[in-house]
Amino acid sequence: MKKIISLFLAATAFACTQEQSIDVTVTNPSAINRSNEITEIPKDAVAKLNGESFIISDNNGTQIPYQITYDNKIIFPVDVNANSSVTYQIKPGTPETPATVACGKFYPERVDDIAWENDRIAFRTYGPALQATGEQAFGYDIWVKCVSQPVVDMRYKTELDPESRAKIAELRKTDKKAAQELANSISYHIDHGNGLDYYKVGPTLGAGTSALLSNDSIVYPYCYKEYEILDNGPLRFTVKLVYNPLKVKDNENIIETRLLSLDAGSQLNKITLSFANLNEPTPLVTGIVLHEPSTDYQADAASGYIAYADPEDPTNGQIFVGAVFPEKLSDAKAVNFSEAEKKQRGADGHVLAYTTYAPGSEYTYYTGAGWSKWGFQNSTEWFNYVKEFAQKVKQPLQVTVK
């Protein structure tokens, strides 16, 4: 009898263990291999684990890093060949501590910059302290990198180090050459082996910022007014930005909110926009600044993307920029500034993607960049990446949970 009871208890325990195992099947409906792509499931999918810590593993039993996001999603990277499916398993266990890949920070010591990065690329956007100086910087900035680990925080700390800055100021009184050498040694505008900041934004839309149109003129958004970091790694960085009121036609109280996120492994940020107090459908453009003398770009409204290759720097290589649009575009083209505006903005124009924003809606698109020293040898490779990204957006991975 005792033996029967023991067998019953063992079978019950085994059944409970089996019940706690969750299978997540990821299907790739596209003809493109999907490698290291972040997918997500609702946190409720693991409810039957009753709050226990858990691990995610692939079909070889290898642990997969994951993150629980601010909006209660479990995100993790997957590899799925074209027109194939892969099953991942979630079960109780203690996960390994993942390396931080995507992260960001607010930098009040550098005029309220917010800068963020992943293993591929880095970006920044400008805040109220910069706006108070009168400097105009409307668009996203790009910081290129050629290492997978985070480097942005180190760059700021080196560039802004008080002792080094004081030493440079002192040297300038007696030895300008030595002062310049020390300044170069700490500058994030010079590549010290992991990349640098050499992209020029100026008073333009920079690297894929969106803006409303008023009578065919761009209503340039200024620096953000308020921010809230919602996710900060290890696999996704998310920040919410709220802007000062904009004037569009007769309405002076249009409030823009942006939700911006960057996932590990991706060259492009996901941007979701909304405009409060807008009372009629309004034209919206997303722009990439054109820097002379480069005219190497693609603008494909039907396929839903724009892409551009900045002029090549003989020392630092070439920056590539692109944006992808899930929703239908009405047009996509390059638009040159007038001669007066070229002088004002220090650029030749924009590659623009056109759509119409509907009041009360959210508008989502993707924008980002690449570098010739970190994965893209030329503009052809970059344009292919952006074109494939657009195809992937139109054919997202399909996820089922059992």
C-alpha positions as CSV (number, residue, x, y, z in Angstrom):
1,M,0.0,0.0,0.0
2,K,2.8,2.4,0.9
3,K,4.5,1.6,-2.4
4,I,1.3,2.4,-4.3
5,I,0.9,5.7,-2.4
6,S,4.6,6.6,-3.1
7,L,4.1,5.9,-6.8
8,F,0.9,8.0,-6.9
9,L,2.7,10.9,-5.2
10,A,5.6,10.6,-7.6
11,A,3.3,10.6,-10.6
12,T,1.4,13.6,-9.2
13,A,4.6,15.5,-8.7
14,F,5.7,14.6,-12.3
15,A,2.4,15.7,-13.7
16,C,2.6,19.0,-11.8
17,T,6.2,19.5,-13.2
18,Q,5.0,18.8,-16.7
19,E,2.1,21.2,-16.3
20,Q,4.5,23.9,-15.3
21,S,6.5,23.6,-18.6
22,I,5.4,26.2,-21.2
23,D,6.2,25.8,-24.9
24,V,6.6,29.0,-27.0
25,T,6.6,28.3,-30.7
26,V,8.0,31.0,-33.0
27,T,7.1,30.8,-36.7
28,N,8.8,32.8,-39.4
29,P,6.4,33.3,-42.3
30,S,8.9,35.2,-44.4
31,A,11.5,34.1,-46.9
32,I,14.2,35.8,-44.8
33,N,16.2,34.1,-42.0
34,R,15.5,35.9,-38.7
35,S,18.6,35.9,-36.5
36,N,18.9,37.3,-33.0
37,E,15.5,39.0,-33.4
38,I,13.7,40.1,-30.2
39,T,10.2,38.5,-29.8
40,E,7.7,39.0,-27.0
41,I,4.9,37.2,-25.2
42,P,2.6,38.6,-22.5
43,K,3.8,38.1,-18.9
44,D,0.4,36.4,-18.2
45,A,1.7,33.5,-20.4
46,V,3.7,32.2,-17.4
47,A,0.9,32.7,-14.9
48,K,0.8,28.9,-14.2
49,L,4.3,29.1,-12.8
50,N,2.7,30.8,-9.8
51,G,5.3,33.6,-9.5
52,E,8.2,31.2,-9.5
53,S,11.5,32.3,-11.2
54,F,11.9,30.8,-14.6
55,I,14.3,30.1,-17.4
56,I,13.9,30.1,-21.1
57,S,15.8,27.6,-23.2
58,D,16.1,26.6,-26.8
59,N,15.7,23.1,-28.2
60,N,19.3,22.3,-27.3
61,G,18.6,23.2,-23.6
62,T,20.7,26.4,-23.8
63,Q,19.4,29.3,-21.6
64,I,18.1,32.3,-23.5
65,P,18.4,35.7,-21.8
66,Y,15.1,37.6,-21.3
67,Q,13.7,40.8,-19.9
68,I,10.3,41.7,-18.4
69,T,9.3,45.1,-19.8
70,Y,7.4,48.0,-18.2
71,D,4.3,47.0,-20.1
72,N,4.3,43.4,-18.8
73,K,5.9,41.6,-21.7
74,I,8.6,38.9,-21.7
75,I,11.1,39.6,-24.5
76,F,13.9,37.3,-25.6
77,P,16.0,36.8,-28.8
78,V,15.2,34.1,-31.2
79,D,16.7,32.5,-34.3
80,V,14.3,31.2,-36.9
81,N,15.1,30.2,-40.5
82,A,12.9,31.3,-43.4
83,N,9.5,29.6,-43.5
84,S,10.3,27.6,-40.4
85,S,9.3,27.3,-36.7
86,V,11.4,26.9,-33.5
87,T,10.0,26.0,-30.1
88,Y,11.4,27.5,-26.9
89,Q,10.6,26.2,-23.4
90,I,9.9,28.1,-20.2
91,K,10.1,26.2,-16.9
92,P,10.8,27.0,-13.3
93,G,14.5,27.7,-12.5
94,T,17.0,30.3,-11.6
95,P,18.1,32.2,-14.7
96,E,21.6,33.2,-15.5
97,T,22.4,36.9,-15.1
98,P,22.3,38.3,-18.7
99,A,24.8,40.8,-20.0
100,T,23.3,44.3,-20.4
101,V,23.1,45.0,-24.1
102,A,20.6,47.8,-24.5
103,C,20.6,50.7,-22.0
104,G,20.6,54.4,-21.7
105,K,20.8,57.4,-19.3
106,F,19.8,61.0,-18.7
107,Y,22.9,63.3,-18.6
108,P,22.1,66.6,-16.8
109,E,25.9,67.3,-16.8
110,R,25.7,67.5,-20.6
111,V,22.8,69.9,-21.1
112,D,20.1,67.2,-20.4
113,D,21.1,64.8,-23.1
114,I,19.4,61.4,-23.1
115,A,21.7,58.9,-24.8
116,W,21.1,55.2,-25.4
117,E,22.7,52.2,-27.2
118,N,22.7,48.5,-27.9
119,D,25.3,46.1,-29.2
120,R,25.2,47.7,-32.7
121,I,24.8,51.5,-32.5
122,A,24.1,54.5,-30.2
123,F,21.9,57.6,-30.3
124,R,21.1,60.7,-28.3
125,T,18.4,63.3,-28.2
126,Y,18.5,66.8,-26.7
127,G,16.8,68.3,-23.6
128,P,15.6,71.5,-22.0
129,A,19.1,72.7,-20.9
130,L,20.3,72.7,-24.5
131,Q,17.1,74.5,-25.6
132,A,17.7,77.2,-23.0
133,T,21.0,78.0,-24.6
134,G,19.3,78.8,-27.9
135,E,21.1,76.2,-29.8
136,Q,18.8,74.4,-32.3
137,A,19.0,70.7,-32.6
138,F,15.7,69.1,-33.6
139,G,16.7,65.6,-34.7
140,Y,18.2,62.4,-33.3
141,D,21.9,62.2,-33.1
142,I,24.0,59.1,-34.0
143,W,27.0,57.8,-32.1
144,V,28.7,55.0,-34.0
145,K,30.4,52.1,-32.1
146,C,32.4,49.0,-33.1
147,V,32.1,46.9,-29.9
148,S,29.2,45.0,-28.5
149,Q,29.4,46.2,-24.9
150,P,28.0,49.5,-23.7
151,V,30.4,52.5,-24.2
152,V,28.2,55.6,-24.0
153,D,28.5,56.2,-20.3
154,M,32.2,55.8,-20.4
155,R,32.5,58.3,-23.2
156,Y,30.5,61.0,-21.3
157,K,32.6,60.4,-18.1
158,T,35.8,60.7,-20.1
159,E,34.8,63.8,-22.1
160,L,33.4,65.6,-19.1
161,D,36.0,64.6,-16.5
162,P,36.4,67.7,-14.2
163,E,40.1,67.1,-13.5
164,S,41.0,66.7,-17.2
165,R,38.9,69.8,-18.1
166,A,40.7,71.8,-15.5
167,K,44.1,70.6,-16.7
168,I,43.2,71.6,-20.3
169,A,42.2,75.1,-19.2
170,E,45.5,75.5,-17.3
171,L,47.6,74.2,-20.2
172,R,46.0,76.6,-22.6
173,K,47.7,79.4,-20.8
174,T,51.1,78.0,-21.3
175,D,51.2,75.2,-23.9
176,K,48.4,75.2,-26.4
177,K,49.7,72.1,-28.2
178,A,49.7,70.0,-25.0
179,A,46.3,71.3,-24.2
180,Q,45.0,70.2,-27.5
181,E,46.6,66.8,-27.2
182,L,44.9,66.3,-23.8
183,A,41.6,67.5,-25.2
184,N,41.8,65.1,-28.1
185,S,42.7,62.2,-25.7
186,I,39.4,62.5,-23.9
187,S,37.1,63.7,-26.7
188,Y,34.2,61.5,-27.8
189,H,34.5,63.2,-31.2
190,I,37.7,61.2,-31.8
191,D,37.7,57.4,-32.2
192,H,39.7,55.8,-29.4
193,G,39.0,52.3,-30.6
194,N,35.3,51.8,-30.0
195,G,33.7,54.5,-32.2
196,L,32.8,58.2,-31.8
197,D,30.3,61.0,-32.3
198,Y,30.8,62.6,-35.7
199,Y,27.3,62.8,-37.1
200,K,26.0,66.4,-37.7
201,V,22.4,67.1,-36.7
202,G,22.2,70.9,-36.6
203,P,18.7,72.5,-37.0
204,T,17.4,69.6,-39.1
205,L,15.4,66.4,-38.5
206,G,18.7,64.5,-38.2
207,A,18.5,60.7,-38.1
208,G,14.8,60.1,-38.8
209,T,12.8,62.5,-36.6
210,S,9.1,63.1,-37.5
211,A,7.4,66.4,-37.7
212,L,4.0,67.8,-38.6
213,L,3.5,70.0,-41.7
214,S,1.8,73.3,-41.7
215,N,1.1,74.8,-45.1
216,D,3.8,72.5,-46.5
217,S,6.4,73.8,-44.0
218,I,8.0,71.5,-41.4
219,V,7.0,72.4,-37.8
220,Y,10.3,71.4,-36.3
221,P,10.0,69.9,-32.8
222,Y,12.5,71.3,-30.3
223,C,14.1,69.6,-27.4
224,Y,12.0,67.4,-25.2
225,K,10.4,68.9,-22.1
226,E,10.0,65.9,-19.8
227,Y,11.3,62.3,-19.9
228,E,10.7,59.0,-18.2
229,I,12.9,56.0,-18.7
230,L,10.6,52.9,-18.7
231,D,13.0,50.1,-19.6
232,N,16.7,50.0,-19.1
233,G,18.1,46.7,-20.3
234,P,19.3,44.1,-20.5
235,L,17.6,43.7,-23.9
236,R,15.5,46.8,-24.4
237,F,15.8,50.5,-23.6
238,T,12.5,52.5,-23.6
239,V,12.0,56.2,-22.9
240,K,8.9,58.4,-23.0
241,L,9.5,61.9,-24.1
242,V,6.9,64.8,-23.9
243,Y,7.5,68.0,-25.8
244,N,6.6,71.7,-25.4
245,P,3.4,72.9,-27.2
246,L,3.7,73.3,-31.0
247,K,1.8,75.7,-33.2
248,V,0.2,74.1,-36.2
249,K,-1.8,76.6,-38.2
250,D,-4.1,78.3,-35.7
251,N,-3.6,75.7,-32.9
252,E,-0.8,76.7,-30.5
253,N,-1.3,73.8,-28.0
254,I,-0.3,70.6,-29.9
255,I,1.5,68.4,-27.4
256,E,3.7,65.6,-28.9
257,T,4.6,62.5,-27.0
258,R,7.1,60.0,-28.2
259,L,7.7,56.4,-27.0
260,L,11.1,55.4,-28.1
261,S,12.7,51.9,-27.7
262,L,15.8,50.1,-28.9
263,D,16.2,46.3,-28.8
264,A,19.4,44.3,-28.6
265,G,20.7,43.4,-32.1
266,S,18.7,46.0,-34.0
267,Q,20.0,49.0,-35.9
268,L,16.7,50.7,-35.7
269,N,14.7,52.2,-32.9
270,K,10.9,51.8,-32.7
271,I,9.1,55.1,-32.3
272,T,5.5,55.6,-31.4
273,L,4.1,59.2,-31.7
274,S,0.9,60.9,-30.6
275,F,-0.2,64.5,-30.8
276,A,-2.7,65.7,-28.3
277,N,-5.2,68.5,-29.1
278,L,-4.8,68.1,-32.8
279,N,-8.4,68.6,-34.3
280,E,-7.9,67.6,-37.9
281,P,-5.9,65.1,-40.0
282,T,-2.5,66.7,-40.6
283,P,0.4,65.8,-42.9
284,L,3.4,64.2,-41.2
285,V,6.9,63.7,-42.5
286,T,9.8,61.7,-41.2
287,G,13.2,63.0,-42.4
288,I,16.8,62.1,-42.8
289,V,19.1,65.1,-43.3
290,L,21.1,65.2,-46.5
291,H,24.7,66.3,-46.1
292,E,26.5,67.5,-49.2
293,P,28.0,66.1,-51.4
294,S,26.3,62.7,-50.9
295,T,23.2,62.0,-53.0
296,D,23.3,58.2,-52.3
297,Y,19.8,57.5,-51.0
298,Q,16.7,55.4,-51.7
299,A,13.1,56.5,-51.1
300,D,10.5,53.8,-51.7
301,A,7.0,54.6,-50.6
302,A,5.5,51.4,-51.9
303,S,8.0,49.2,-49.9
304,G,7.8,51.5,-46.9
305,Y,11.3,52.8,-46.3
306,I,13.9,55.6,-46.8
307,A,17.6,55.1,-46.6
308,Y,20.7,57.3,-47.0
309,A,24.5,57.1,-47.0
310,D,26.2,60.2,-45.4
311,P,29.3,61.5,-47.1
312,E,32.3,59.3,-46.3
313,D,34.9,60.7,-43.9
314,P,38.4,59.7,-44.9
315,T,39.3,58.9,-41.3
316,N,36.1,57.7,-39.6
317,G,34.3,56.0,-42.5
318,Q,30.7,56.3,-43.5
319,I,27.4,56.6,-41.5
320,F,24.2,55.1,-42.9
321,V,20.7,56.1,-41.9
322,G,17.3,54.6,-42.5
323,A,13.7,54.6,-41.5
324,V,10.9,52.0,-42.0
325,F,7.2,52.5,-42.0
326,P,4.6,49.8,-41.3
327,E,1.7,52.1,-42.4
328,K,1.2,53.1,-46.0
329,L,3.1,56.2,-47.1
330,S,1.7,58.7,-49.5
331,D,5.1,59.7,-50.9
332,A,8.8,59.4,-50.3
333,K,11.4,61.6,-51.9
334,A,14.4,63.9,-51.4
335,V,13.6,67.6,-50.9
336,N,16.3,70.2,-51.2
337,F,16.4,73.4,-49.2
338,S,16.5,76.8,-50.8
339,E,20.0,78.4,-50.9
340,A,19.1,80.5,-47.9
341,E,17.9,77.6,-45.9
342,K,21.0,75.6,-46.8
343,K,23.1,78.2,-45.1
344,Q,20.7,78.4,-42.1
345,R,20.6,74.6,-41.5
346,G,24.1,73.7,-42.7
347,A,22.7,70.9,-44.9
348,D,21.4,70.2,-48.4
349,G,17.9,69.0,-47.5
350,H,16.0,65.9,-46.3
351,V,15.0,62.6,-47.6
352,L,11.3,62.6,-46.5
353,A,8.6,60.0,-46.0
354,Y,5.1,61.4,-46.1
355,T,1.9,60.3,-44.4
356,T,-1.1,61.8,-42.6
357,Y,-1.6,61.7,-38.9
358,A,-5.1,61.1,-37.7
359,P,-6.1,62.9,-34.4
360,G,-6.3,60.6,-31.4
361,S,-4.2,57.9,-33.0
362,E,-0.7,56.5,-32.5
363,Y,1.8,56.5,-35.3
364,T,4.6,53.9,-35.2
365,Y,7.7,53.7,-37.4
366,Y,11.4,52.6,-37.1
367,T,14.5,54.7,-37.5
368,G,18.2,54.2,-36.9
369,A,21.7,53.9,-38.4
370,G,24.7,51.8,-39.2
371,W,28.4,52.3,-39.7
372,S,30.9,51.2,-42.3
373,K,33.3,50.0,-39.5
374,W,30.7,47.8,-37.8
375,G,28.8,45.5,-40.1
376,F,28.1,47.5,-43.3
377,Q,30.9,47.8,-45.9
378,N,28.9,50.1,-48.2
379,S,25.6,51.7,-48.9
380,T,24.4,48.7,-50.9
381,E,24.6,46.5,-47.8
382,W,22.9,49.1,-45.7
383,F,20.0,49.6,-48.2
384,N,19.5,45.8,-48.3
385,Y,19.3,45.8,-44.5
386,V,16.7,48.5,-44.4
387,K,14.7,46.9,-47.2
388,E,14.8,43.5,-45.4
389,F,13.8,45.2,-42.1
390,A,10.7,46.7,-43.9
391,Q,9.8,43.2,-45.2
392,K,10.2,41.8,-41.7
393,V,7.9,44.5,-40.3
394,K,5.3,43.5,-42.8
395,Q,5.7,39.8,-41.9
396,P,6.2,39.7,-38.2
397,L,7.2,36.5,-36.3
398,Q,4.1,34.6,-35.2
399,V,4.2,33.3,-31.6
400,T,2.0,30.7,-30.0
401,V,2.2,29.7,-26.3
402,K,1.1,26.3,-24.9
